Amino acid sequence: MLPAAADSAQPSDNPEQAALPLDVEDFLTHLQVEKGRSPLTISAYRRDLLRYSAFLAERGCSMSSATPAEVAAYAGSLRQAGLAASSVTRMLASVRSSHRWLAAEGIYPGDPALTVESPRLPEPLPKALSEEQVMLLLDSVEQAVVTAESDPFALRDRALLEVLYGTGTRVSEVCGIGFGDIDLEGALLRVMGKRSKERIVPLGRHAVRTVAAYLDDGRPQLVPRLWRTRDDADAVFLGSKGSRLTRQGVYLVLQKRALAAGLSTSLISPHVLRHSCATHLLDNGADIRTVQEMLGHASVSTTQIYTKVATERLWQAYRDAHPRALSRPSDAKS
């Protein structure tokens, strides 16, 4: 007589091979074979589901009989364990995807995780360079212009960096600038933002000076013998082949100039310069509504995140420097 089929895989001393219900093992096989998930991903799912199964077992139920109340209680237990919101979200994602698949396949009668909400992840603060780091970057490309006289790429890169940092424009907006968008006499720049929304931003004196030098001495050297398109002919910032500079081209320029300045390339991107512009404006007393208009944010709530950056910088400076902010063991004993 054959033994009855087991309801779950046999336990193992190896936690990676510990027992899970056979239905859940089928789900992991589905991820591996049909979805092509990596062994590391499968191991992470297994650990998450083993923890979930153990929690349910303590409450006298299993994944096949779990209710929304059990799933919610499990989510609460993860929070009470002091896990980071990102870890809780990941673990619940494993639970959600397994229940969803098991219900869709008709193996379980329903999906108890469907109505259970994951914790909201805190919005990360945008990265911004310090003013000293920005000056180091700009001074480095300025030196490159002086060293390699009439080098069109040095002239272009200097103007590009001054515009990106000086105006806080998006990389796509800078790449789209044409001759009709720049008013050097009025020190103004017209950009086309998201949803084709046009705005006017001021050009600082450094941006005006470097753009004028690039247009006079640098761009003519980048002009091809034959324009590929009319759009390329109108582009202010050109690439090495005489076509409009692309987003990827701008990124590579920043990586190159960051290395030359002795800065980590992981610190620099077009969006980091945009964040740096906004943060430094607020650090130096600019009105948040003005910054909102300059950046082209539809809502001031989007701009307000930069006030958190400025406040965090203030607190960090206070904690690092003020004697009353420094905790001393001797103070607690006295």
NUKE-763200 format. One line per field, with one value per residue (C-alpha): residue number from 1; residue in one letter; x, y, z. Coordinates in steps of 0.5 Angstrom, whole numbers, always signed. Layout:
<rs>
tordo (NUM, ...);
rolo (A, ...);
u (X, ...);
v (Y, ...);
w (Z, ...);
</rs>
This chain:
<rs>
tordo (1, 2, 3, 4, 5, 6, 7, 8, 9, 10, 11, 12, 13, 14, 15, 16, 17, 18, 19, 20, 21, 22, 23, 24, 25, 26, 27, 28, 29, 30, 31, 32, 33, 34, 35, 36, 37, 38, 39, 40, 41, 42, 43, 44, 45, 46, 47, 48, 49, 50, 51, 52, 53, 54, 55, 56, 57, 58, 59, 60, 61, 62, 63, 64, 65, 66, 67, 68, 69, 70, 71, 72, 73, 74, 75, 76, 77, 78, 79, 80, 81, 82, 83, 84, 85, 86, 87, 88, 89, 90, 91, 92, 93, 94, 95, 96, 97, 98, 99, 100, 101, 102, 103, 104, 105, 106, 107, 108, 109, 110, 111, 112, 113, 114, 115, 116, 117, 118, 119, 120, 121, 122, 123, 124, 125, 126, 127, 128, 129, 130, 131, 132, 133, 134, 135, 136, 137, 138, 139, 140, 141, 142, 143, 144, 145, 146, 147, 148, 149, 150, 151, 152, 153, 154, 155, 156, 157, 158, 159, 160, 161, 162, 163, 164, 165, 166, 167, 168, 169, 170, 171, 172, 173, 174, 175, 176, 177, 178, 179, 180, 181, 182, 183, 184, 185, 186, 187, 188, 189, 190, 191, 192, 193, 194, 195, 196, 197, 198, 199, 200, 201, 202, 203, 204, 205, 206, 207, 208, 209, 210, 211, 212, 213, 214, 215, 216, 217, 218, 219, 220, 221, 222, 223, 224, 225, 226, 227, 228, 229, 230, 231, 232, 233, 234, 235, 236, 237, 238, 239, 240, 241, 242, 243, 244, 245, 246, 247, 248, 249, 250, 251, 252, 253, 254, 255, 256, 257, 258, 259, 260, 261, 262, 263, 264, 265, 266, 267, 268, 269, 270, 271, 272, 273, 274, 275, 276, 277, 278, 279, 280, 281, 282, 283, 284, 285, 286, 287, 288, 289, 290, 291, 292, 293, 294, 295, 296, 297, 298, 299, 300, 301, 302, 303, 304, 305, 306, 307, 308, 309, 310, 311, 312, 313, 314, 315, 316, 317, 318, 319, 320, 321, 322, 323, 324, 325, 326, 327, 328, 329, 330, 331, 332, 333, 334);
rolo (M, L, P, A, A, A, D, S, A, Q, P, S, D, N, P, E, Q, A, A, L, P, L, D, V, E, D, F, L, T, H, L, Q, V, E, K, G, R, S, P, L, T, I, S, A, Y, R, R, D, L, L, R, Y, S, A, F, L, A, E, R, G, C, S, M, S, S, A, T, P, A, E, V, A, A, Y, A, G, S, L, R, Q, A, G, L, A, A, S, S, V, T, R, M, L, A, S, V, R, S, S, H, R, W, L, A, A, E, G, I, Y, P, G, D, P, A, L, T, V, E, S, P, R, L, P, E, P, L, P, K, A, L, S, E, E, Q, V, M, L, L, L, D, S, V, E, Q, A, V, V, T, A, E, S, D, P, F, A, L, R, D, R, A, L, L, E, V, L, Y, G, T, G, T, R, V, S, E, V, C, G, I, G, F, G, D, I, D, L, E, G, A, L, L, R, V, M, G, K, R, S, K, E, R, I, V, P, L, G, R, H, A, V, R, T, V, A, A, Y, L, D, D, G, R, P, Q, L, V, P, R, L, W, R, T, R, D, D, A, D, A, V, F, L, G, S, K, G, S, R, L, T, R, Q, G, V, Y, L, V, L, Q, K, R, A, L, A, A, G, L, S, T, S, L, I, S, P, H, V, L, R, H, S, C, A, T, H, L, L, D, N, G, A, D, I, R, T, V, Q, E, M, L, G, H, A, S, V, S, T, T, Q, I, Y, T, K, V, A, T, E, R, L, W, Q, A, Y, R, D, A, H, P, R, A, L, S, R, P, S, D, A, K, S);
u (+0, +3, +4, -1, +1, +5, +1, +8, +15, +19, +23, +31, +36, +38, +33, +34, +30, +26, +18, +13, +6, +7, +2, +7, +13, +9, +9, +16, +17, +13, +17, +24, +22, +16, +18, +26, +27, +34, +36, +38, +31, +28, +31, +29, +22, +23, +25, +19, +14, +17, +17, +10, +8, +11, +7, +0, +2, +3, -4, -7, -8, -4, -4, -9, -14, -11, -16, -15, -15, -9, -5, -6, -4, +2, +4, +3, +8, +13, +12, +13, +19, +22, +24, +25, +19, +22, +23, +16, +14, +18, +16, +9, +10, +12, +6, +2, +5, +4, -3, -5, -2, -5, -12, -11, -9, -16, -11, -14, -21, -19, -14, -14, -8, -12, -14, -8, -4, +3, +6, +8, +15, +18, +20, +27, +30, +33, +41, +45, +52, +55, +56, +64, +63, +59, +65, +70, +66, +65, +73, +75, +72, +74, +81, +80, +78, +84, +89, +86, +85, +79, +77, +70, +68, +71, +67, +61, +62, +63, +57, +53, +54, +53, +46, +44, +46, +45, +38, +36, +33, +32, +36, +31, +30, +37, +38, +32, +34, +34, +37, +30, +30, +36, +36, +43, +42, +36, +39, +33, +32, +26, +25, +19, +18, +13, +6, +9, +9, +13, +17, +22, +28, +34, +41, +46, +52, +57, +52, +51, +59, +60, +54, +56, +64, +61, +57, +62, +68, +66, +60, +62, +67, +62, +58, +58, +59, +52, +46, +42, +36, +33, +33, +40, +42, +37, +40, +45, +48, +51, +55, +61, +58, +54, +47, +43, +46, +42, +41, +46, +51, +50, +50, +57, +60, +58, +62, +68, +68, +67, +73, +77, +75, +76, +69, +66, +62, +56, +55, +54, +48, +44, +38, +43, +45, +38, +37, +43, +41, +34, +37, +42, +37, +33, +39, +41, +34, +30, +22, +19, +14, +20, +24, +17, +16, +24, +24, +17, +14, +6, +5, +9, +8, +14, +18, +17, +22, +28, +26, +27, +34, +36, +33, +37, +43, +42, +41, +47, +51, +48, +49, +57, +59, +54, +57, +50, +48, +54, +52, +57, +57, +60, +54, +49, +53, +53);
v (+0, +7, +12, +18, +24, +29, +36, +39, +38, +35, +39, +40, +42, +47, +53, +55, +48, +48, +46, +50, +47, +44, +49, +54, +50, +50, +58, +58, +53, +58, +64, +60, +56, +61, +68, +66, +69, +68, +63, +69, +72, +65, +64, +71, +69, +62, +66, +71, +65, +61, +67, +68, +60, +60, +66, +63, +56, +60, +62, +55, +56, +56, +59, +56, +58, +65, +71, +78, +79, +74, +77, +84, +81, +79, +86, +89, +83, +86, +93, +91, +87, +94, +92, +98, +100, +98, +91, +90, +92, +87, +81, +83, +83, +76, +74, +78, +75, +68, +69, +72, +66, +61, +64, +65, +58, +56, +52, +57, +59, +67, +72, +74, +79, +83, +88, +89, +95, +96, +101, +107, +108, +115, +119, +120, +127, +129, +128, +135, +137, +142, +149, +147, +141, +145, +150, +145, +142, +149, +151, +145, +146, +153, +151, +146, +152, +156, +150, +148, +154, +154, +147, +146, +141, +145, +151, +147, +143, +149, +153, +146, +146, +153, +153, +146, +149, +156, +155, +148, +146, +139, +135, +134, +142, +143, +139, +142, +149, +152, +159, +162, +160, +164, +172, +173, +181, +180, +174, +170, +163, +160, +152, +147, +143, +137, +137, +142, +147, +153, +158, +163, +162, +167, +166, +168, +172, +166, +163, +168, +169, +162, +161, +167, +164, +157, +160, +165, +160, +153, +151, +153, +148, +143, +144, +139, +140, +137, +138, +132, +135, +142, +141, +139, +146, +150, +146, +150, +144, +140, +133, +130, +129, +135, +133, +135, +133, +128, +126, +121, +125, +130, +125, +123, +130, +130, +124, +126, +133, +130, +125, +131, +135, +129, +128, +121, +120, +117, +124, +127, +127, +132, +131, +132, +139, +141, +139, +143, +149, +148, +147, +152, +157, +156, +156, +163, +165, +165, +164, +157, +160, +163, +156, +153, +157, +157, +149, +148, +144, +144, +144, +147, +141, +138, +144, +143, +137, +142, +145, +139, +138, +145, +144, +137, +141, +146, +141, +137, +143, +144, +137, +137, +144, +147, +145, +144, +139, +135, +129, +128, +122, +127, +131, +126, +124, +131);
w (+0, -2, +3, +3, -1, +4, +5, +5, +3, +8, +13, +12, +16, +11, +12, +4, +3, +9, +9, +5, +3, -4, -7, -5, -8, -14, -14, -13, -19, -23, -21, -23, -29, -33, -30, -30, -23, -21, -15, -11, -12, -11, -4, -2, -3, +0, +7, +6, +6, +11, +16, +14, +14, +21, +23, +21, +24, +31, +30, +28, +21, +14, +8, +5, +10, +12, +12, +11, +18, +19, +13, +16, +23, +20, +17, +24, +27, +22, +24, +31, +30, +28, +21, +16, +12, +5, +9, +11, +4, +0, +5, +4, -4, -3, +1, -4, -11, -8, -6, -12, -16, -12, -13, -20, -21, -17, -12, -6, -6, -6, -5, +3, +1, -4, +1, +6, +5, +5, +9, +5, +4, +6, +0, -1, +0, -7, -7, -8, -8, -3, -6, -5, -10, -15, -15, -16, -22, -25, -23, -26, -33, -33, -32, -38, -43, -41, -42, -48, -52, -57, -55, -57, -53, -47, -49, -50, -43, -39, -42, -41, -34, -32, -35, -32, -25, -26, -28, -25, -32, -33, -38, -43, -43, -44, -50, -53, -53, -60, -62, -61, -54, -52, -50, -48, -48, -43, -40, -41, -43, -45, -44, -46, -40, -38, -42, -47, -42, -43, -38, -38, -33, -32, -34, -29, -31, -31, -36, -41, -41, -42, -47, -51, -52, -54, -59, -62, -61, -60, -63, -70, -70, -68, -74, -79, -87, -88, -83, -82, -80, -79, -72, -71, -75, -69, -63, -59, -56, -61, -60, -63, -70, -71, -68, -62, -56, -53, -45, -45, -48, -43, -38, -41, -41, -33, -32, -35, -32, -25, -26, -28, -22, -17, -15, -15, -21, -17, -14, -21, -26, -29, -24, -18, -21, -22, -14, -12, -16, -12, -5, -6, -8, -2, +3, +1, +2, -4, -4, -5, -10, -14, -14, -16, -22, -24, -24, -27, -22, -23, -15, -9, -6, -10, -9, -1, -1, -2, +4, +8, +5, +7, +14, +14, +12, +18, +23, +21, +21, +28, +31, +28, +31, +36, +43, +46, +41, +42, +47, +52, +57, +63, +62, +63, +70, +73);
</rs>
